[in-house]
Amino acid sequence: MTGLNLLESVKMAIKSIKSNKLRAFLTMLGIIIGISSVITLVAVGQGSSQSVTEEIGSLGTNLLTLSVTDTESVQLNLDQLEHFDDLSGISEVAPISSERVMAKKGDNSIQVSITGTTSPYLSIRDLSLSAGRFISDIENELRQKIVVLGSDTASTLFPNTNPIGENIQINGVSFKVVGVLESVGSSLGTSGDNVIIAPLSTTQRVTKNTTINTLYLSAENEEMINRAKFQVQGVMTTLFPNSSDSYAVSSQDDLMETMSSVTDTMTLMLGGIASISLLVGGIGVMNIMLVSVSERTKEIGIRKAIGANRKSILLQFLIEAVVLSMIGGLIGVVSGLGIAKLIGIFSSLSISFSPSVTILAFVFSFAIGIIFGVFPANKASKLNPIQALRQE
């Protein structure tokens, strides 16, 4: 088929679509919904994955976390921490003992998590102070009743006053406020601002819980993170030889890989579900094209009678199906990008557009036109011209 005939076939396809606007729109609707759903859901999935990766990365690339999952089998205490301090690949260690407590100041009260720890915690977690200071080693040794408040905790207990130097009640015990943390927002669905930090020794006495359930360790540099991880696992194997299932040592890379795997799987599932709409849209295109062939049987007969060959008839109807699908695909791409953008504006979800997915979705709509247009086009091309002319 020459370029002129191809252009003429495209014009005829567009003319046919214009003559049945409502039917053409309903035919394209499945493709529009499918394309826009794929683009929107993939954008939300990839945005969530990127957001989680950034949150994990913000905690520091040289951070190791030792999490005790069974405190009955593994009971870490302060005396055992020197084993971790002596490791060559570890620069700082911060033990954690946490409990939920009730904090009060006058008529204001809040249910909050108290984190008992030591002075390296501030630098290991890369936190900053908005006012006051952090706890010191000497205060830990002397079991001083002092606290550092998270920004949300400070604003709740002291809505209109400076909390530094003031006292609060934690489980009925008076504590002096010496510092307030800068806001860090939420990470992995947990607020980092609704906390109270106190010396580990004091926290264990107040909560009557001497268990250390988490240990944050800082590797000397990012290159030594794997070596440091093996060293920590070696210490735990020595201290608790038969309790390997009761704790876990993880790095930020481990968390990133896990979360990336989960979000990628979810994105793939969402994209797969949305792709079903494309399949339904393709079936709609085929059905409408079959109807079009039936309606235009006499036209096909006339064209064949004046010399049109089978190939030209087949290409005419195939081009019509492709044009129909591509218009639907283009509308679907525009609406998908628009919907995803609106979701990003009016919700807290992160959106990340993927040019490759957008292009692939549009190409897929083109493929649908070919795949589901071949059968009706082939049927049209095989019509007997004499029988077609007799058709009323």
Buried (B, 14 or more C-beta within 10 A) or exposed (E): EEEEEEEBBBEBBBEBBEEBEEEBBEBBBBBBBBBBBBBBBBBBBBBBBBBBBEBBEEBBBBBBBBEBEEBEBBBBEBEBBEBBEEBEBBBBBBBBBBBEBEBBBEEEBBEBBBBBBBBBBBBBBEBEBEBBEBBBEEBBEEBBBBBBBBBBBBBBBBEEEEBBEBEBBBBEEEBBBBBBBEBBEEEEEEBBBBBBBBBBBBBBBBBEBBBBBBBBBBBBEEEBBEBBBEBBBEBBEEBBEEBEEBBBBBBBBBBBEEBBEEBEEBBEEBBEEBBEBBBBBBEBBBEBBBBBBEEBBEBBBBBBEEEBEEEBBBBBBBBBBBBBBBBBBBBBBBBBBEBBBEBBEEEEEBBBBBEEBBEBBBEBBBBBBBBBBBBBBBBBBEBEBEEBBEBE
